[in-house]
Amino acid sequence: MSDTLNRRDFLRQTAAAGFGAGIGGFALSGCSDALRQAPVPAAWSHKPKDLVKVGFVGIGNMGQGHVNNLLKVDGCRITAVCDIRTEKAERARKQIAAAGHPEPSVYTAGERDFVRMCEIEDLDLVYTATPWQWHTPVCVAAMKNGKHAVSEVPIATSLEECWHLVETAEKTQRYCIMMENCCYDLHEMVTLNMIHQGLLGEVLHAECGYLHDLRGLKLSPTYYQGMWRLNFAIHRSGNPYPTHGIGPVAWCMDILRGDTFETLASASTKSVGLNLYAKEKYPKWANQQFRLGDVNTSLIRTANGKTIVVKHDTHLPRPYSRDFLIQGTKGLVRKYPTPLVYIEGRSPNDQWEDMEGYTKQYEHPVTATLAQKSKDAGHGGMDYIEDYRLIQALRQGVEPDIDVYDSVTWSGIFPVSEQSVNRKGESIPFPDFTRGKWRQRRPLGVFEHPL
């Protein structure tokens, strides 16, 4: 069909973007095994800055929201914008000027004009909210030109990309950060604070996912530029969007802070949901074959003997959910369809409690402090909180909440789950992008740096 890429063209385009797509569970090679076994350097740091200068790449659905947030954060200036659509870049330029800031430089000369921006602009940070296949190329270009890199989710779509990001960040000593907004959602932060204060005991099991009816958006010819998200559904399998679920869970379970993913086994249903929807709404797609199963379920076992279930479901009718559940030795918390908690010795015997009282008592200082500033921002305010904390971390010279190892480990579920699905649910060893550094117990930034 003319509206989508065939398999060969999709691979050619993604390879041109600067990475191997990892179709069929195997990433294209290119990064040195010797580098991957090299000692991990000590955590890098940078001097505080009064003003953080940002170059923004990709000003579409999410990009526009981040621009809105950054214009409201003290000590931040967007000094360059880049988009293949001139009208998007011009809209951002006018918006930035209307906010009383100097007009940014504008880059619209093709899909790789971000490289030129990274090369010639005096920037501290390059931010990308482009389609997924461009996240790694933009981040690598930023770091190679001395800028910190920050990406919307996921930061990578293949294991090769994950390693490329890690190795580039280590070599350049530049931060490489994935912006996982769900880590800062109110309920997840309350749960994290309850765990921090020992209310749930030792956390042993978690369930999470991304369950969101996206049929209309994926099949719309206008919502995703070039229908890029539909192309991932056509050409890729596994769980392509794990980070909204796994990010908050990883914080709650000390992943890469004393524990790590050890193995992953994944299975998918057949794909029928998009075809049924298309018959009624978009007939031209009714007979399209989709590699992405309607429901994917992955089971992760950690090095310390804990388990995590991660789900993906975007092709069937359903209410939105992230299936957030945390279970410890003293009790458990769940968020969907309504926030509930059970604490042994505190809750009525064998009965759930409403979460409201716990939310008031255990609200995390980060969400409490930023409640007013974030109340009108996207996704209930968590988008503003993630942007605010990133900029303030750079201004104060402290490490951001999410580092390159978090970013690639959470995103790496996509290609590893794809390998497992393509091997009929075989358990796959999970790569250790930290090369053993995960054994060090490090505090989370949301507890260490109030900002």
C-alpha positions as CSV (number, residue, x, y, z in Angstrom):
1,M,0.0,0.0,0.0
2,S,1.3,3.4,-0.9
3,D,0.5,4.9,2.6
4,T,2.9,2.6,4.4
5,L,6.4,1.3,4.0
6,N,7.0,-2.3,3.0
7,R,9.4,-4.4,5.2
8,R,12.5,-3.7,3.0
9,D,11.8,0.1,2.8
10,F,11.1,0.3,6.6
11,L,14.5,-1.4,7.3
12,R,16.2,0.9,4.8
13,Q,14.7,4.0,6.4
14,T,15.5,3.0,9.9
15,A,19.1,2.0,9.0
16,A,19.5,5.4,7.3
17,A,18.4,7.0,10.6
18,G,21.6,5.6,12.1
19,F,20.7,2.3,13.7
20,G,19.9,-1.4,13.2
21,A,16.2,-2.2,13.6
22,G,16.8,-5.6,15.2
23,I,14.0,-7.3,13.2
24,G,13.5,-10.9,14.0
25,G,15.4,-10.5,17.3
26,F,18.8,-9.8,15.9
27,A,20.4,-6.3,15.9
28,L,22.8,-5.2,13.3
29,S,26.4,-5.4,14.6
30,G,28.9,-2.6,14.7
31,C,29.8,-1.7,18.3
32,S,32.9,-3.2,19.8
33,D,32.6,-6.1,22.2
34,A,35.8,-4.9,23.8
35,L,34.2,-1.6,24.5
36,R,31.2,-3.4,26.0
37,Q,33.5,-5.2,28.5
38,A,35.5,-2.1,29.3
39,P,35.4,-0.8,32.9
40,V,32.5,1.6,33.5
41,P,33.9,5.0,34.5
42,A,32.8,6.8,37.7
43,A,29.6,8.8,37.5
44,W,30.3,12.0,35.6
45,S,29.3,15.4,36.8
46,H,29.1,18.9,35.5
47,K,29.4,22.4,37.0
48,P,26.1,24.2,37.9
49,K,24.8,26.6,35.2
50,D,22.6,29.6,35.7
51,L,21.0,29.2,32.2
52,V,20.4,25.9,30.4
53,K,20.3,26.4,26.6
54,V,18.2,23.9,24.8
55,G,17.9,22.7,21.2
56,F,14.6,21.0,20.5
57,V,14.1,18.4,17.7
58,G,10.6,17.3,16.8
59,I,7.8,19.7,17.7
60,G,4.7,17.5,17.2
61,N,2.2,16.1,19.7
62,M,4.6,15.6,22.7
63,G,7.2,18.0,21.5
64,Q,4.8,20.9,21.7
65,G,3.9,20.0,25.3
66,H,7.5,20.0,26.3
67,V,8.1,23.4,24.7
68,N,5.2,24.8,26.7
69,N,6.7,23.4,29.9
70,L,10.2,24.5,29.3
71,L,9.1,28.1,28.7
72,K,7.8,28.1,32.2
73,V,10.9,26.7,33.9
74,D,13.3,29.2,35.4
75,G,16.8,29.2,34.0
76,C,15.8,27.5,30.7
77,R,16.0,29.0,27.2
78,I,15.1,27.2,23.9
79,T,17.6,28.7,21.6
80,A,17.2,26.4,18.6
81,V,14.3,24.4,17.1
82,C,14.3,21.7,14.4
83,D,11.6,19.9,12.6
84,I,11.1,18.5,9.1
85,R,7.8,20.4,9.0
86,T,8.5,24.1,8.6
87,E,5.1,25.1,10.0
88,K,5.9,23.3,13.3
89,A,9.3,24.9,13.7
90,E,7.8,28.4,12.9
91,R,5.0,27.9,15.3
92,A,7.6,27.1,18.1
93,R,9.7,30.1,17.1
94,K,6.8,32.5,17.4
95,Q,5.7,30.9,20.7
96,I,9.1,31.3,22.2
97,A,9.3,34.9,21.1
98,A,5.8,35.6,22.4
99,A,7.0,34.3,25.8
100,G,9.6,37.1,25.9
101,H,12.6,35.0,25.0
102,P,15.0,35.7,22.2
103,E,13.9,34.1,18.9
104,P,15.5,30.7,18.4
105,S,17.5,29.5,15.4
106,V,15.3,27.4,13.1
107,Y,16.4,24.2,11.3
108,T,14.1,22.7,8.7
109,A,16.5,21.6,5.9
110,G,15.6,17.9,5.9
111,E,15.4,15.0,8.3
112,R,19.0,15.1,9.4
113,D,19.3,18.9,9.9
114,F,19.5,18.2,13.6
115,V,23.1,17.2,13.0
116,R,23.9,20.6,11.7
117,M,22.1,22.1,14.7
118,C,24.2,20.0,17.1
119,E,27.4,21.0,15.3
120,I,27.1,24.8,15.2
121,E,24.8,25.8,18.0
122,D,26.0,26.7,21.5
123,L,23.7,24.4,23.4
124,D,23.8,22.6,26.8
125,L,21.0,20.1,26.0
126,V,19.4,18.6,22.9
127,Y,15.9,17.3,23.4
128,T,14.2,15.0,20.9
129,A,10.5,14.2,20.6
130,T,10.7,12.8,17.1
131,P,9.3,9.4,15.9
132,W,11.0,6.5,17.7
133,Q,13.5,5.6,15.0
134,W,15.2,9.0,15.3
135,H,15.6,9.1,19.1
136,T,19.0,7.4,19.2
137,P,20.5,9.2,16.2
138,V,19.6,12.6,17.7
139,C,21.0,11.7,21.1
140,V,24.2,10.4,19.6
141,A,24.7,13.5,17.5
142,A,24.1,15.7,20.5
143,M,26.6,13.8,22.7
144,K,29.3,13.7,20.0
145,N,29.0,17.4,19.7
146,G,29.4,18.0,23.5
147,K,25.8,18.4,24.4
148,H,23.7,16.5,26.9
149,A,21.0,14.4,25.3
150,V,17.4,13.8,26.3
151,S,14.7,11.8,24.5
152,E,11.1,11.0,24.6
153,V,10.2,7.3,25.2
154,P,11.5,4.9,24.2
155,I,15.1,6.0,23.8
156,A,16.1,3.0,21.6
157,T,14.3,0.3,19.6
158,S,17.2,-2.2,19.2
159,L,19.9,-3.6,21.4
160,E,22.5,-2.1,19.1
161,E,21.1,1.3,19.7
162,C,21.1,0.7,23.4
163,W,24.8,-0.2,23.4
164,H,25.6,2.8,21.1
165,L,24.0,5.2,23.5
166,V,25.8,3.7,26.5
167,E,29.2,3.7,24.8
168,T,28.7,7.2,23.4
169,A,27.6,8.6,26.8
170,E,30.6,7.0,28.6
171,K,33.1,8.2,26.0
172,T,31.8,11.8,25.8
173,Q,30.9,12.0,29.5
174,R,27.5,13.6,28.6
175,Y,24.2,12.8,30.2
176,C,21.8,10.7,28.1
177,I,18.3,10.8,29.6
178,M,15.0,9.3,28.7
179,M,12.0,11.3,29.8
180,E,9.7,8.8,31.5
181,N,6.8,11.0,32.7
182,C,4.9,8.2,34.4
183,C,7.7,7.9,37.1
184,Y,6.3,11.2,38.4
185,D,2.6,10.4,38.4
186,L,1.0,11.0,41.8
187,H,0.0,7.5,42.7
188,E,3.4,6.0,41.6
189,M,5.3,8.6,43.7
190,V,3.1,7.9,46.7
191,T,3.8,4.2,46.3
192,L,7.5,4.8,46.0
193,N,7.4,6.9,49.2
194,M,5.5,4.2,51.0
195,I,8.2,1.7,50.0
196,H,10.9,4.1,51.0
197,Q,9.4,4.3,54.5
198,G,9.1,0.5,54.8
199,L,5.3,0.3,54.7
200,L,5.2,-2.6,52.1
201,G,8.2,-4.5,53.4
202,E,10.5,-6.1,50.8
203,V,9.0,-5.7,47.3
204,L,8.9,-9.1,45.6
205,H,6.6,-8.8,42.6
206,A,5.2,-6.1,40.3
207,E,2.8,-5.8,37.4
208,C,2.6,-3.0,34.9
209,G,2.1,-2.2,31.3
210,Y,0.7,0.1,28.6
211,L,-3.0,-0.7,27.8
212,H,-4.4,2.0,25.7
213,D,-6.8,1.8,22.7
214,L,-4.8,3.4,19.9
215,R,-6.6,1.9,16.9
216,G,-8.0,5.2,15.7
217,L,-4.7,7.1,16.2
218,K,-2.5,4.4,14.5
219,L,-4.8,4.2,11.5
220,S,-5.3,7.9,11.1
221,P,-3.3,9.3,8.2
222,T,-2.6,12.5,10.0
223,Y,-2.0,11.9,13.8
224,Y,1.5,10.2,13.6
225,Q,3.7,11.9,11.0
226,G,4.1,9.5,8.1
227,M,2.1,6.9,10.0
228,W,5.3,5.9,11.7
229,R,3.7,4.1,14.6
230,L,1.6,2.0,12.3
231,N,4.7,0.9,10.5
232,F,6.2,-0.4,13.8
233,A,3.0,-2.5,14.2
234,I,3.4,-3.8,10.7
235,H,7.1,-4.7,11.0
236,R,7.9,-5.4,14.6
237,S,6.7,-7.8,17.3
238,G,7.2,-8.0,21.1
239,N,6.4,-5.1,23.4
240,P,7.4,-1.9,21.6
241,Y,6.3,0.5,24.4
242,P,7.3,-0.8,27.8
243,T,8.7,2.3,29.6
244,H,5.5,3.9,31.0
245,G,4.9,0.7,33.0
246,I,8.4,-0.4,33.8
247,G,9.9,3.0,34.7
248,P,7.9,3.5,38.0
249,V,8.3,-0.2,38.8
250,A,12.0,-0.1,38.3
251,W,12.2,2.7,40.8
252,C,10.1,0.8,43.3
253,M,12.2,-2.4,42.9
254,D,15.7,-0.8,43.0
255,I,16.5,-1.9,39.4
256,L,20.1,-1.0,38.7
257,R,20.4,0.0,42.3
258,G,21.1,-3.4,43.8
259,D,19.1,-5.6,41.4
260,T,18.8,-6.0,37.6
261,F,16.8,-7.8,35.0
262,E,18.2,-11.3,34.5
263,T,15.9,-13.0,32.1
264,L,12.8,-12.2,30.0
265,A,10.2,-14.5,28.5
266,S,7.5,-13.0,26.3
267,A,4.4,-14.2,24.4
268,S,1.9,-12.5,22.1
269,T,-1.6,-13.2,20.9
270,K,-2.4,-13.2,17.2
271,S,-3.2,-9.9,15.6
272,V,-6.8,-9.3,14.7
273,G,-7.9,-6.1,16.5
274,L,-6.6,-3.5,14.0
275,N,-8.1,-5.4,11.0
276,L,-11.5,-5.6,12.6
277,Y,-11.4,-1.9,13.4
278,A,-10.2,-1.0,10.0
279,K,-13.1,-2.9,8.3
280,E,-15.4,-0.3,9.8
281,K,-13.3,2.8,9.9
282,Y,-10.4,2.5,7.5
283,P,-11.2,-0.2,4.9
284,K,-8.0,0.2,3.0
285,W,-6.1,-1.4,6.0
286,A,-8.6,-4.2,6.6
287,N,-6.3,-6.9,5.0
288,Q,-3.0,-5.5,6.2
289,Q,-0.8,-8.1,8.1
290,F,0.5,-6.9,11.4
291,R,3.5,-8.6,13.2
292,L,2.6,-6.9,16.5
293,G,0.3,-9.2,18.5
294,D,-2.8,-7.6,20.0
295,V,-1.7,-8.4,23.6
296,N,1.9,-9.0,24.6
297,T,2.8,-10.4,28.0
298,S,6.4,-10.5,29.2
299,L,7.7,-12.0,32.5
300,I,10.9,-10.6,33.8
301,R,12.9,-12.4,36.6
302,T,15.5,-10.3,38.4
303,A,18.9,-11.3,39.7
304,N,17.6,-11.2,43.3
305,G,14.7,-13.6,42.5
306,K,11.9,-11.1,42.0
307,T,9.3,-11.0,39.2
308,I,7.7,-8.4,37.0
309,V,4.9,-8.8,34.5
310,V,4.8,-6.3,31.7
311,K,1.9,-6.0,29.3
312,H,1.2,-4.2,26.0
313,D,-2.3,-3.8,24.5
314,T,-3.1,-1.1,22.0
315,H,-5.1,-2.8,19.3
316,L,-8.3,-3.8,21.3
317,P,-11.2,-1.9,22.8
318,R,-10.5,-1.1,26.5
319,P,-10.3,1.7,29.1
320,Y,-6.8,3.1,29.6
321,S,-4.6,1.4,32.2
322,R,-1.0,0.9,33.2
323,D,-1.8,-2.1,35.3
324,F,0.4,-0.7,38.1
325,L,0.7,-3.2,41.0
326,I,3.4,-3.5,43.6
327,Q,3.5,-6.4,46.1
328,G,5.7,-6.6,49.1
329,T,6.1,-8.8,52.2
330,K,3.8,-6.5,54.2
331,G,1.2,-5.6,51.7
332,L,0.4,-4.4,48.2
333,V,-0.8,-1.4,46.2
334,R,-2.6,-1.2,42.9
335,K,-3.8,1.7,40.8
336,Y,-6.2,0.5,38.2
337,P,-9.2,0.5,37.8
338,T,-9.2,2.4,41.1
339,P,-6.3,3.1,43.6
340,L,-6.4,0.5,46.4
341,V,-4.0,-0.7,49.2
342,Y,-3.8,-3.5,51.7
343,I,-1.3,-3.4,54.6
344,E,-1.1,-6.4,56.9
345,G,-2.0,-5.4,60.5
346,R,-3.3,-2.0,59.4
347,S,-6.0,-2.6,56.8
348,P,-9.2,-4.5,57.7
349,N,-8.6,-8.2,57.4
350,D,-8.7,-9.4,53.8
351,Q,-10.2,-6.2,52.6
352,W,-8.8,-3.5,50.3
353,E,-8.7,0.1,51.5
354,D,-9.2,3.2,49.4
355,M,-5.8,4.8,48.6
356,E,-7.0,8.4,49.4
357,G,-5.9,8.5,53.0
358,Y,-2.5,7.1,52.2
359,T,-2.1,9.6,49.3
360,K,-2.4,12.4,51.8
361,Q,-0.1,10.9,54.4
362,Y,2.6,9.6,52.0
363,E,2.6,12.1,49.1
364,H,6.1,12.4,47.8
365,P,7.8,15.8,48.5
366,V,8.5,16.2,44.8
367,T,4.8,16.1,43.7
368,A,3.7,18.1,46.7
369,T,6.2,20.9,46.1
370,L,5.4,21.1,42.4
371,A,1.6,20.6,42.7
372,Q,0.7,24.2,41.8
373,K,3.3,24.7,39.1
374,S,2.3,21.5,37.4
375,K,-1.5,21.5,37.7
376,D,-2.2,22.7,34.2
377,A,0.5,20.7,32.4
378,G,0.0,17.6,30.4
379,H,-0.9,14.1,31.8
380,G,-2.0,15.4,35.1
381,G,1.1,17.5,35.7
382,M,3.7,14.8,35.5
383,D,5.1,16.1,32.2
384,Y,6.0,19.5,33.8
385,I,7.6,17.7,36.8
386,E,9.9,15.7,34.6
387,D,10.9,18.8,32.6
388,Y,11.4,20.9,35.7
389,R,13.5,18.4,37.5
390,L,15.8,17.8,34.4
391,I,16.5,21.5,34.0
392,Q,17.0,22.1,37.7
393,A,19.4,19.2,37.9
394,L,21.6,20.7,35.2
395,R,21.4,24.1,36.8
396,Q,22.5,22.8,40.2
397,G,25.1,20.4,38.7
398,V,23.6,17.2,40.0
399,E,22.9,14.0,38.2
400,P,19.4,13.8,36.6
401,D,16.9,11.3,38.0
402,I,17.2,8.9,35.1
403,D,20.6,8.0,33.6
404,V,21.7,6.3,30.4
405,Y,21.6,2.9,32.0
406,D,18.1,3.3,33.2
407,S,17.1,4.6,29.8
408,V,18.4,1.7,27.8
409,T,17.4,-1.0,30.3
410,W,13.8,0.1,30.3
411,S,13.8,0.5,26.5
412,G,15.6,-2.7,25.9
413,I,12.5,-4.7,26.9
414,F,11.3,-4.0,23.3
415,P,14.0,-5.9,21.4
416,V,14.5,-8.6,24.1
417,S,10.7,-9.3,24.1
418,E,10.8,-9.4,20.3
419,Q,13.5,-12.1,20.5
420,S,11.5,-14.1,22.9
421,V,8.3,-13.9,20.9
422,N,10.1,-14.9,17.7
423,R,11.5,-17.9,19.6
424,K,8.0,-19.0,20.8
425,G,8.3,-17.6,24.3
426,E,11.9,-18.7,25.0
427,S,13.5,-17.2,28.1
428,I,16.2,-14.7,27.0
429,P,19.1,-13.5,29.1
430,F,18.8,-9.7,29.6
431,P,21.8,-7.6,28.6
432,D,23.7,-5.9,31.5
433,F,24.4,-2.5,30.1
434,T,26.0,-1.4,33.4
435,R,28.6,-4.3,33.2
436,G,28.0,-5.1,36.9
437,K,27.6,-1.5,38.2
438,W,23.9,-2.3,39.1
439,R,25.2,-4.1,42.3
440,Q,26.0,-0.7,43.8
441,R,23.1,0.6,45.9
442,R,22.6,4.2,44.8
443,P,19.9,6.5,46.1
444,L,17.2,7.7,43.7
445,G,17.5,11.4,42.7
446,V,13.9,12.1,43.8
447,F,15.1,11.3,47.4
448,E,18.7,12.6,47.2
449,H,18.0,15.9,45.3
450,P,14.8,17.7,46.2
451,L,15.6,20.4,43.6
